[in-house]
């Protein structure tokens, strides 16, 4: 029992589950503890020592499989929000770099620069309008805890599209496309 109990506590020790007081984590821990206890029932074969080594190998494979499943699929809403926010920040940085490259490439063409800046201001208004249309503030109850993540994913998508649009100004006529 002590060995199984210690084995069950190791999932917290190695950071597979971060907080013991979370109800979901507690349920996983209790299930894991029971599975470990069932798996590590004393089994000794004095007549067939090979059976004991197979049992140890099966136990090891079972624990590795269970540990891999716990680490791969446990993701909280906060973690998903952080990932989405990180991706959006990267897209924002990429858009800013592309915008600055376009400004530098066309620095002699004042009409283009003026129109590009006007276009960028209007795109920001368009982006904000799309965000309000798709995810209004009062809809946060409808989406629940995923509301922030959904908004950030849409911002990320629109930002990447704008970055691709600006990148077209950096490449010259490809494949005979004279209209762009």
N, CA, C and O of each residue as an XYZ file, in Angstrom:
720
protein
N       0.832     -1.201      0.000
C       0.000      0.000      0.000
C       0.866      1.250      0.000
O       0.568      2.219     -0.698
N       1.941      1.226      0.785
C       2.804      2.404      0.872
C       3.459      2.667     -0.478
O       3.544      3.813     -0.919
N       3.921      1.606     -1.132
C       4.565      1.773     -2.429
C       3.590      2.360     -3.448
O       3.959      3.266     -4.195
N       2.367      1.867     -3.490
C       1.363      2.369     -4.423
C       0.997      3.805     -4.093
O       0.804      4.614     -5.000
N       0.899      4.138     -2.812
C       0.552      5.494     -2.415
C       1.665      6.468     -2.830
O       1.384      7.569     -3.305
N       2.898      6.067     -2.652
C       3.999      6.922     -3.071
C       4.044      7.067     -4.584
O       4.343      8.144     -5.099
N       3.750      5.990     -5.293
C       3.718      6.062     -6.745
C       2.652      7.058     -7.200
O       2.875      7.821     -8.140
N       1.505      7.053     -6.541
C       0.438      7.972     -6.902
C       0.808      9.411     -6.625
O       0.400     10.304     -7.367
N       1.575      9.659     -5.570
C       1.985     11.029     -5.257
C       3.023     11.563     -6.243
O       3.196     12.777     -6.356
N       3.701     10.692     -6.943
C       4.731     11.138     -7.868
C       4.159     11.925     -9.030
O       4.884     12.713     -9.638
N       2.898     11.748     -9.364
C       2.337     12.546    -10.455
C       2.311     14.022    -10.078
O       2.386     14.877    -10.960
N       2.207     14.343     -8.793
C       2.307     15.733     -8.363
C       3.767     16.151     -8.278
O       4.114     17.284     -8.614
N       4.614     15.248     -7.833
C       6.023     15.549     -7.663
C       6.671     15.944     -8.980
O       7.479     16.872     -9.018
N       6.327     15.249    -10.066
C       6.949     15.518    -11.348
C       6.196     16.583    -12.142
O       6.542     16.832    -13.297
N       5.200     17.205    -11.574
C       4.527     18.321    -12.219
C       3.482     17.921    -13.239
O       3.067     18.760    -14.037
N       3.038     16.674    -13.246
C       2.007     16.285    -14.203
C       0.676     16.929    -13.834
O      -0.101     17.315    -14.707
N       0.426     17.040    -12.553
C      -0.732     17.775    -12.061
C      -0.183     18.854    -11.147
O       0.652     18.572    -10.289
N      -0.638     20.078    -11.319
C       0.008     21.177    -10.632
C      -0.578     21.466     -9.253
O       0.175     21.787     -8.334
N      -1.880     21.363     -9.081
C      -2.480     21.717     -7.795
C      -3.307     20.555     -7.280
O      -4.097     19.964     -8.016
N      -3.120     20.234     -6.010
C      -3.880     19.143     -5.431
C      -5.311     19.564     -5.077
O      -6.197     18.714     -4.986
N      -5.540     20.853     -4.880
C      -6.851     21.294     -4.411
C      -7.874     21.445     -5.536
O      -9.050     21.683     -5.261
N      -7.460     21.314     -6.772
C      -8.381     21.391     -7.895
C      -9.212     20.098     -7.938
O      -8.653     19.004     -7.859
N     -10.541     20.216     -8.062
C     -11.408     19.031     -8.029
C     -11.094     18.071     -9.160
O     -11.075     16.858     -8.953
N     -10.846     18.595    -10.355
C     -10.528     17.730    -11.487
C      -9.232     16.965    -11.213
O      -9.154     15.756    -11.435
N      -8.222     17.685    -10.730
C      -6.945     17.036    -10.441
C      -7.090     16.025     -9.317
O      -6.438     14.981     -9.339
N      -7.934     16.317     -8.337
C      -8.129     15.387     -7.234
C      -8.780     14.099     -7.740
O      -8.399     13.005     -7.325
N      -9.773     14.232     -8.646
C     -10.399     13.038     -9.206
C      -9.394     12.219    -10.000
O      -9.355     10.994     -9.886
N      -8.579     12.898    -10.807
C      -7.561     12.185    -11.576
C      -6.590     11.492    -10.636
O      -6.187     10.353    -10.870
N      -6.219     12.190     -9.570
C      -5.272     11.622     -8.613
C      -5.863     10.394     -7.934
O      -5.171      9.392     -7.752
N      -7.140     10.466     -7.559
C      -7.762      9.317     -6.904
C      -7.869      8.124     -7.856
O      -7.619      6.985     -7.462
N      -8.239      8.392     -9.106
C      -8.315      7.316    -10.088
C      -6.925      6.738    -10.330
O      -6.748      5.521    -10.388
N      -5.951      7.619    -10.469
C      -4.577      7.176    -10.689
C      -4.080      6.344     -9.509
O      -3.437      5.310     -9.691
N      -4.384      6.807     -8.301
C      -3.964      6.093     -7.098
C      -4.584      4.693     -7.071
O      -3.909      3.723     -6.728
N      -5.861      4.589     -7.428
C      -6.524      3.284     -7.437
C      -5.929      2.375     -8.520
O      -5.728      1.182     -8.293
N      -5.650      2.944     -9.691
C      -5.068      2.148    -10.761
C      -3.675      1.650    -10.379
O      -3.309      0.513    -10.676
N      -2.912      2.505     -9.724
C      -1.578      2.099     -9.288
C      -1.693      0.997     -8.248
O      -0.941      0.023     -8.273
N      -2.631      1.159     -7.343
C      -2.818      0.135     -6.308
C      -3.204     -1.198     -6.936
O      -2.684     -2.243     -6.543
N      -4.118     -1.169     -7.915
C      -4.505     -2.397     -8.597
C      -3.340     -2.996     -9.381
O      -3.178     -4.215     -9.442
N      -2.539     -2.128     -9.973
C      -1.435     -2.597    -10.796
C      -0.308     -3.191     -9.956
O       0.360     -4.130    -10.387
N      -0.097     -2.651     -8.768
C       1.028     -3.067     -7.946
C       0.624     -4.012     -6.824
O       1.248     -4.024     -5.762
N      -0.391     -4.782     -7.051
C      -0.714     -5.817     -6.080
C       0.466     -6.775     -5.992
O       1.081     -7.091     -7.010
N       0.786     -7.237     -4.804
C       1.939     -8.144     -4.691
C       1.712     -9.400     -5.515
O       0.704    -10.089     -5.356
N       2.640     -9.682     -6.376
C       2.575    -10.878     -7.198
C       3.970    -11.487     -7.218
O       4.898    -10.930     -7.804
N       4.097    -12.595     -6.593
C       5.385    -13.278     -6.559
C       5.183    -14.703     -7.043
O       4.260    -15.396     -6.616
N       6.033    -15.114     -7.910
C       5.968    -16.482     -8.396
C       7.308    -17.137     -8.094
O       8.320    -16.864     -8.740
N       7.282    -18.008     -7.096
C       8.522    -18.691     -6.742
C       8.819    -19.829     -7.699
O       9.971    -20.240     -7.845
N       7.795    -20.335     -8.346
C       8.006    -21.459     -9.252
C       8.404    -20.991    -10.642
O       9.110    -21.704    -11.354
N       7.950    -19.774    -11.048
C       8.255    -19.280    -12.383
C       8.786    -17.840    -12.279
O       7.990    -16.902    -12.329
N      10.097    -17.636    -12.137
C      10.647    -16.288    -11.984
C      10.452    -15.428    -13.226
O      10.435    -14.202    -13.124
N      10.302    -16.049    -14.407
C      10.090    -15.293    -15.628
C       8.744    -14.559    -15.599
O       8.635    -13.455    -16.133
N       7.733    -15.152    -14.990
C       6.417    -14.515    -14.887
C       6.516    -13.234    -14.072
O       5.820    -12.261    -14.362
N       7.371    -13.223    -13.057
C       7.545    -12.020    -12.249
C       8.151    -10.897    -13.080
O       7.722     -9.749    -12.969
N       9.138    -11.208    -13.909
C       9.754    -10.159    -14.727
C       8.773     -9.642    -15.782
O       8.773     -8.449    -16.084
N       7.927    -10.530    -16.355
C       6.904    -10.068    -17.299
C       5.909     -9.136    -16.607
O       5.482     -8.133    -17.180
N       5.552     -9.474    -15.386
C       4.614     -8.635    -14.643
C       5.232     -7.263    -14.390
O       4.552     -6.246    -14.526
N       6.503     -7.223    -14.026
C       7.173     -5.938    -13.802
C       7.224     -5.129    -15.092
O       7.012     -3.917    -15.075
N       7.502     -5.788    -16.202
C       7.549     -5.099    -17.475
C       6.164     -4.561    -17.840
O       6.046     -3.429    -18.308
N       5.130     -5.350    -17.634
C       3.766     -4.896    -17.924
C       3.391     -3.712    -17.047
O       2.745     -2.774    -17.514
N       3.786     -3.747    -15.795
C       3.513     -2.621    -14.899
C       4.210     -1.361    -15.377
O       3.626     -0.277    -15.360
N       5.455     -1.501    -15.801
C       6.218     -0.347    -16.275
C       5.580      0.239    -17.530
O       5.427      1.455    -17.642
N       5.214     -0.614    -18.461
C       4.564     -0.135    -19.686
C       3.243      0.552    -19.363
O       2.925      1.587    -19.949
N       2.479     -0.005    -18.449
C       1.211      0.588    -18.050
C       1.436      1.984    -17.462
O       0.719      2.920    -17.816
N       2.408      2.136    -16.581
C       2.679      3.440    -15.971
C       3.161      4.451    -17.000
O       2.755      5.613    -16.956
N       4.010      4.036    -17.917
C       4.463      4.950    -18.961
C       3.299      5.410    -19.832
O       3.200      6.592    -20.161
N       2.431      4.495    -20.203
C       1.263      4.838    -21.013
C       0.347      5.804    -20.269
O      -0.118      6.787    -20.845
N       0.089      5.528    -18.997
C      -0.785      6.383    -18.207
C      -0.176      7.769    -18.014
O      -0.885      8.772    -18.094
N       1.109      7.832    -17.765
C       1.779      9.113    -17.583
C       1.735      9.932    -18.867
O       1.495     11.138    -18.823
N       1.961      9.294    -20.000
C       1.909     10.002    -21.281
C       0.519     10.567    -21.527
O       0.393     11.691    -22.012
N      -0.525      9.815    -21.205
C      -1.887     10.306    -21.397
C      -2.186     11.484    -20.490
O      -2.850     12.429    -20.915
N      -1.719     11.453    -19.268
C      -1.983     12.555    -18.348
C      -1.278     13.828    -18.788
O      -1.827     14.919    -18.630
N      -0.080     13.712    -19.334
C       0.655     14.911    -19.719
C       0.178     15.469    -21.045
O       0.245     16.681    -21.247
N      -0.302     14.635    -21.960
C      -0.675     15.109    -23.289
C      -2.020     15.834    -23.305
O      -2.189     16.796    -24.053
N      -2.953     15.398    -22.511
C      -4.302     15.913    -22.655
C      -4.767     16.802    -21.517
O      -5.925     17.221    -21.499
N      -3.909     17.093    -20.585
C      -4.354     17.958    -19.494
C      -3.953     19.386    -19.822
O      -2.775     19.738    -19.777
N      -4.943     20.204    -20.151
C      -4.702     21.599    -20.458
C      -5.885     22.399    -19.934
O      -7.034     22.123    -20.278
N      -5.600     23.379    -19.110
C      -6.667     24.186    -18.531
C      -7.004     25.335    -19.472
O      -6.281     25.599    -20.433
N      -8.092     26.005    -19.188
C      -8.501     27.140    -20.007
C      -7.469     28.259    -19.920
O      -7.208     28.946    -20.907
N      -6.891     28.439    -18.752
C      -5.860     29.465    -18.597
C      -4.659     29.170    -19.495
O      -4.110     30.080    -20.116
N      -4.252     27.912    -19.564
C      -3.134     27.547    -20.434
C      -3.478     27.787    -21.895
O      -2.645     28.279    -22.656
N      -4.707     27.443    -22.296
C      -5.118     27.668    -23.685
C      -5.174     29.159    -23.992
O      -4.815     29.576    -25.094
N      -5.622     29.970    -23.028
C      -5.635     31.429    -23.220
C      -4.215     31.959    -23.397
O      -3.965     32.816    -24.244
N      -3.288     31.442    -22.592
C      -1.897     31.897    -22.699
C      -1.299     31.539    -24.052
O      -0.588     32.349    -24.648
N      -1.578     30.337    -24.540
C      -1.055     29.917    -25.846
C      -1.638     30.794    -26.950
O      -0.909     31.260    -27.826
N      -2.941     31.017    -26.908
C      -3.589     31.853    -27.925
C      -3.042     33.279    -27.875
O      -2.799     33.891    -28.914
N      -2.851     33.801    -26.671
C      -2.324     35.151    -26.525
C      -0.890     35.234    -27.048
O      -0.515     36.222    -27.678
N      -0.095     34.208    -26.791
C       1.280     34.185    -27.282
C       1.304     34.174    -28.810
O       2.098     34.887    -29.424
N       0.441     33.372    -29.422
C       0.367     33.327    -30.884
C      -0.071     34.680    -31.451
O       0.442     35.128    -32.476
N      -1.023     35.323    -30.775
C      -1.479     36.633    -31.235
C      -0.363     37.673    -31.123
O      -0.180     38.494    -32.022
N       0.373     37.634    -30.024
C       1.482     38.577    -29.859
C       2.522     38.381    -30.964
O       3.055     39.357    -31.491
N       2.812     37.127    -31.316
C       3.762     36.857    -32.405
C       3.232     37.374    -33.734
O       3.991     37.931    -34.528
N       1.934     37.197    -33.984
C       1.335     37.688    -35.230
C       1.367     39.215    -35.279
O       1.596     39.804    -36.335
N       1.134     39.855    -34.119
C       1.188     41.314    -34.049
C       2.593     41.834    -34.351
O       2.759     42.825    -35.063
N       3.593     41.158    -33.805
C       4.981     41.551    -34.055
C       5.321     41.369    -35.531
O       5.978     42.221    -36.130
N       4.874     40.261    -36.116
C       5.124     40.007    -37.538
C       4.437     41.060    -38.407
O       5.019     41.514    -39.393
N       3.220     41.451    -38.062
C       2.518     42.490    -38.809
C       3.273     43.818    -38.724
O       3.419     44.519    -39.725
N       3.742     44.153    -37.550
C       4.479     45.413    -37.379
C       5.775     45.408    -38.193
O       6.132     46.415    -38.805
N       6.468     44.282    -38.199
C       7.699     44.179    -38.995
C       7.388     44.331    -40.479
O       8.100     45.037    -41.193
N       6.343     43.679    -40.940
C       5.959     43.759    -42.354
C       5.557     45.181    -42.714
O       5.931     45.691    -43.770
N       4.803     45.812    -41.842
C       4.363     47.191    -42.070
C       5.578     48.117    -42.187
O       5.632     48.969    -43.073
N       6.539     47.945    -41.298
C       7.747     48.783    -41.340
C       8.566     48.509    -42.602
O       9.136     49.440    -43.172
N       8.636     47.257    -43.051
C       9.366     46.931    -44.283
C       8.716     47.601    -45.487
O       9.401     48.138    -46.358
N       7.385     47.564    -45.525
C       6.672     48.200    -46.640
C       6.923     49.710    -46.617
O       7.155     50.315    -47.663
N       6.877     50.313    -45.440
C       7.150     51.750    -45.336
C       8.564     52.081    -45.825
O       8.770     53.083    -46.509
N       9.520     51.246    -45.475
C      10.911     51.505    -45.884
C      11.097     51.295    -47.387
O      11.837     52.034    -48.035
N      10.418     50.280    -47.936
C      10.587     50.000    -49.363
C       9.979     51.102    -50.227
O      10.514     51.424    -51.288
N       8.876     51.677    -49.785
C       8.187     52.707    -50.568
C       8.381     54.094    -49.962
O       7.497     54.942    -50.085
N       9.501     54.341    -49.321
C       9.688     55.618    -48.621
C       9.731     56.825    -49.561
O       9.483     57.946    -49.118
N      10.035     56.628    -50.835
C      10.061     57.742    -51.789
C       8.681     58.087    -52.335
O       8.479     59.191    -52.841
N       7.746     57.181    -52.244
C       6.416     57.373    -52.804
C       5.482     57.893    -51.705
O       4.874     57.105    -50.980
N       5.370     59.210    -51.585
C       4.601     59.824    -50.497
C       3.103     59.526    -50.599
O       2.439     59.377    -49.573
N       2.574     59.440    -51.782
C       1.154     59.139    -51.953
C       0.862     57.727    -51.454
O      -0.126     57.496    -50.758
N       1.735     56.783    -51.819
C       1.558     55.405    -51.352
C       1.624     55.328    -49.826
O       0.812     54.647    -49.199
N       2.584     56.021    -49.238
C       2.749     56.000    -47.773
C       1.513     56.566    -47.090
O       1.020     56.001    -46.114
N       1.015     57.690    -47.612
C      -0.183     58.299    -47.026
C      -1.371     57.346    -47.131
O      -2.122     57.179    -46.170
N      -1.541     56.724    -48.292
C      -2.650     55.777    -48.471
C      -2.469     54.509    -47.631
O      -3.445     53.953    -47.128
N      -1.228     54.054    -47.480
C      -0.964     52.885    -46.647
C      -1.334     53.164    -45.189
O      -1.954     52.329    -44.530
N      -0.953     54.329    -44.693
C      -1.287     54.675    -43.299
C      -2.797     54.807    -43.115
O      -3.346     54.380    -42.099
N      -3.465     55.404    -44.107
C      -4.919     55.514    -44.047
C      -5.556     54.117    -44.075
O      -6.497     53.834    -43.334
N      -5.029     53.270    -44.931
C      -5.530     51.904    -45.035
C      -5.334     51.137    -43.725
O      -6.206     50.374    -43.311
N      -4.189     51.345    -43.080
C      -3.919     50.661    -41.816
C      -4.882     51.130    -40.728
O      -5.376     50.315    -39.949
N      -5.154     52.430    -40.666
C      -6.115     52.937    -39.679
C      -7.511     52.367    -39.936
O      -8.215     51.998    -38.996
N      -7.909     52.297    -41.206
C      -9.223     51.737    -41.526
C      -9.269     50.234    -41.253
O     -10.302     49.708    -40.839
N      -8.148     49.543    -41.486
C      -8.111     48.111    -41.170
C      -8.282     47.883    -39.672
O      -8.965     46.943    -39.266
N      -7.671     48.730    -38.845
C      -7.832     48.603    -37.392
C      -9.300     48.787    -36.995
O      -9.811     48.071    -36.133
N      -9.968     49.747    -37.627
C     -11.397     49.929    -37.355
C     -12.196     48.715    -37.813
O     -13.106     48.264    -37.117
N     -11.851     48.188    -38.991
C     -12.508     46.978    -39.500
C     -12.295     45.804    -38.557
O     -13.235     45.067    -38.260
N     -11.065     45.627    -38.085
C     -10.746     44.518    -37.177
C     -11.561     44.627    -35.897
O     -12.121     43.636    -35.429
N     -11.629     45.812    -35.337
C     -12.396     46.019    -34.106
C     -13.887     45.807    -34.336
O     -14.579     45.270    -33.471
N     -14.388     46.231    -35.507
C     -15.804     46.029    -35.823
C     -16.106     44.540    -35.984
O     -17.143     44.065    -35.522
N     -15.214     43.807    -36.631
C     -15.392     42.360    -36.771
C     -15.408     41.679    -35.407
O     -16.191     40.761    -35.165
N     -14.540     42.140    -34.533
C     -14.466     41.567    -33.193
C     -15.756     41.829    -32.418
O     -16.264     40.941    -31.733
N     -16.284     43.051    -32.526
C     -17.541     43.365    -31.842
C     -18.717     42.606    -32.441
O     -19.626     42.189    -31.723
N     -18.694     42.429    -33.758
C     -19.761     41.691    -34.417
C     -19.757     40.224    -33.996
O     -20.806     39.664    -33.677
N     -18.604     39.617    -33.996
C     -18.498     38.185    -33.723
C     -18.592     37.870    -32.239
O     -19.250     36.906    -31.846
N     -17.941     38.676    -31.416
C     -17.899     38.421    -29.967
C     -18.216     39.697    -29.187
O     -17.309     40.326    -28.642
N     -19.486     40.083    -29.130
C     -19.829     41.274    -28.335
C     -19.604     41.007    -26.848
O     -19.599     39.857    -26.408
N     -19.420     42.061    -26.095
C     -19.112     41.919    -24.659
C     -20.196     41.153    -23.917
O     -19.892     40.368    -23.019
N     -21.457     41.371    -24.279
C     -22.538     40.696    -23.563
C     -22.621     39.206    -23.907
O     -23.364     38.468    -23.259
N     -21.870     38.754    -24.916
C     -21.886     37.337    -25.293
C     -20.930     36.512    -24.434
O     -20.802     35.305    -24.636
N     -20.262     37.149    -23.485
C     -19.297     36.407    -22.672
C     -19.980     35.296    -21.878
O     -19.361     34.271    -21.591
N     -21.258     35.492    -21.518
C     -21.981     34.435    -20.798
C     -22.255     33.244    -21.719
O     -22.293     32.100    -21.265
N     -22.444     33.514    -23.007
C     -22.746     32.449    -23.949
C     -21.514     31.561    -24.189
O     -21.647     30.348    -24.348
N     -20.334     32.158    -24.214
C     -19.118     31.406    -24.493
C     -18.465     30.866    -23.222
O     -17.656     29.941    -23.291
N     -18.796     31.418    -22.095
C     -18.218     30.932    -20.847
C     -16.755     31.306    -20.723
O     -16.354     32.408    -21.098
N     -15.959     30.390    -20.197
C     -14.559     30.689    -19.934
C     -13.723     30.735    -21.207
O     -12.585     31.203    -21.169
N     -14.249     30.268    -22.322
C     -13.486     30.286    -23.572
C     -13.656     31.600    -24.336
O     -13.104     31.755    -25.425
N     -14.413     32.544    -23.777
C     -14.699     33.808    -24.463
C     -13.417     34.558    -24.833
O     -13.263     35.005    -25.970
N     -12.503     34.694    -23.877
C     -11.260     35.434    -24.133
C     -10.428     34.743    -25.205
O      -9.857     35.401    -26.075
N     -10.362     33.427    -25.143
C      -9.580     32.683    -26.127
C     -10.176     32.839    -27.530
O      -9.435     33.008    -28.498
N     -11.492     32.785    -27.645
C     -12.142     32.931    -28.953
C     -11.855     34.300    -29.559
O     -11.588     34.414    -30.756
N     -11.913     35.335    -28.730
C     -11.606     36.683    -29.211
C     -10.163     36.778    -29.701
O      -9.894     37.364    -30.749
N      -9.251     36.207    -28.947
C      -7.838     36.278    -29.318
C      -7.572     35.485    -30.597
O      -6.763     35.900    -31.426
N      -8.244     34.355    -30.762
C      -8.058     33.557    -31.983
C      -8.526     34.340    -33.207
O      -7.874     34.310    -34.251
N      -9.662     35.045    -33.082
C     -10.125     35.865    -34.198
C      -9.153     37.007    -34.485
O      -8.859     37.293    -35.645
N      -8.649     37.666    -33.430
C      -7.653     38.724    -33.626
C      -6.422     38.180    -34.338
O      -5.880     38.823    -35.237
N      -5.990     37.008    -33.937
C      -4.818     36.380    -34.546
C      -5.061     36.119    -36.035
O      -4.196     36.389    -36.868
N      -6.239     35.595    -36.359
C      -6.569     35.285    -37.758
C      -6.581     36.551    -38.611
O      -5.997     36.584    -39.693
N      -7.252     37.594    -38.115
C      -7.328     38.842    -38.875
C      -5.951     39.491    -39.018
O      -5.645     40.068    -40.061
N      -5.136     39.401    -37.997
C      -3.795     39.990    -38.044
C      -2.923     39.261    -39.060
O      -2.180     39.896    -39.808
N      -3.009     37.941    -39.090
C      -2.227     37.182    -40.067
C      -2.675     37.489    -41.492
O      -1.845     37.573    -42.398
N      -3.983     37.657    -41.699
C      -4.483     38.008    -43.028
C      -3.955     39.374    -43.467
O      -3.571     39.554    -44.622
N      -3.940     40.326    -42.548
C      -3.424     41.657    -42.881
C      -1.929     41.598    -43.188
O      -1.446     42.281    -44.091
N      -1.218     40.795    -42.446
C       0.217     40.644    -42.680
C       0.481     40.052    -44.067
O       1.403     40.479    -44.762
N      -0.321     39.081    -44.461
C      -0.184     38.501    -45.810
C      -0.490     39.540    -46.888
O       0.177     39.587    -47.922
N      -1.498     40.369    -46.638
C      -1.851     41.420    -47.602
C      -0.689     42.395    -47.767
O      -0.352     42.778    -48.887
N      -0.075     42.798    -46.652
C       1.051     43.731    -46.730
C       2.282     43.066    -47.340
O       3.082     43.740    -47.989
N       2.445     41.785    -47.150
C       3.591     41.076    -47.732
C       3.549     41.095    -49.250
O       4.592     41.018    -49.898
N       2.367     41.195    -49.822
C       2.250     41.242    -51.286
C       2.924     42.487    -51.863
O       3.363     42.485    -53.013
N       3.002     43.547    -51.060
C       3.666     44.757    -51.528
C       5.181     44.598    -51.535
O       5.878     45.348    -52.218
N       5.684     43.654    -50.800
C       7.129     43.442    -50.731
C       7.641     42.568    -51.865
O       8.823     42.623    -52.203
N       6.766     41.762    -52.456
C       7.177     40.896    -53.563
C       6.768     41.550    -54.870
O       5.692     42.136    -54.989
N       7.641     41.433    -55.826
C       7.339     42.009    -57.144
C       6.434     41.054    -57.909
O       6.115     39.967    -57.425
N       6.031     41.454    -59.076
C       5.097     40.679    -59.897
C       5.569     39.237    -60.044
O       6.596     38.962    -60.665
N       4.811     38.341    -59.470
C       5.133     36.925    -59.537
C       4.227     36.265    -60.566
O       3.023     36.521    -60.598
N       4.799     35.431    -61.391
C       4.040     34.672    -62.388
C       3.241     35.579    -63.322
O       2.140     35.225    -63.743
N       3.774     36.705    -63.632
C       3.132     37.579    -64.602
C       1.905     38.291    -64.082
O       1.114     38.781    -64.889
N       1.703     38.375    -62.796
C       0.549     39.064    -62.229
C       0.825     40.557    -62.252
O       1.476     41.088    -61.352
N       0.334     41.228    -63.273
C       0.628     42.644    -63.426
C      -0.337     43.549    -62.668
O      -0.086     44.746    -62.528
N      -1.431     42.986    -62.182
C      -2.436     43.806    -61.508
C      -2.142     44.008    -60.035
O      -2.799     44.828    -59.394
N      -1.206     43.311    -59.491
C      -0.958     43.478    -58.053
C       0.384     44.047    -57.805
O       0.763     44.255    -56.652
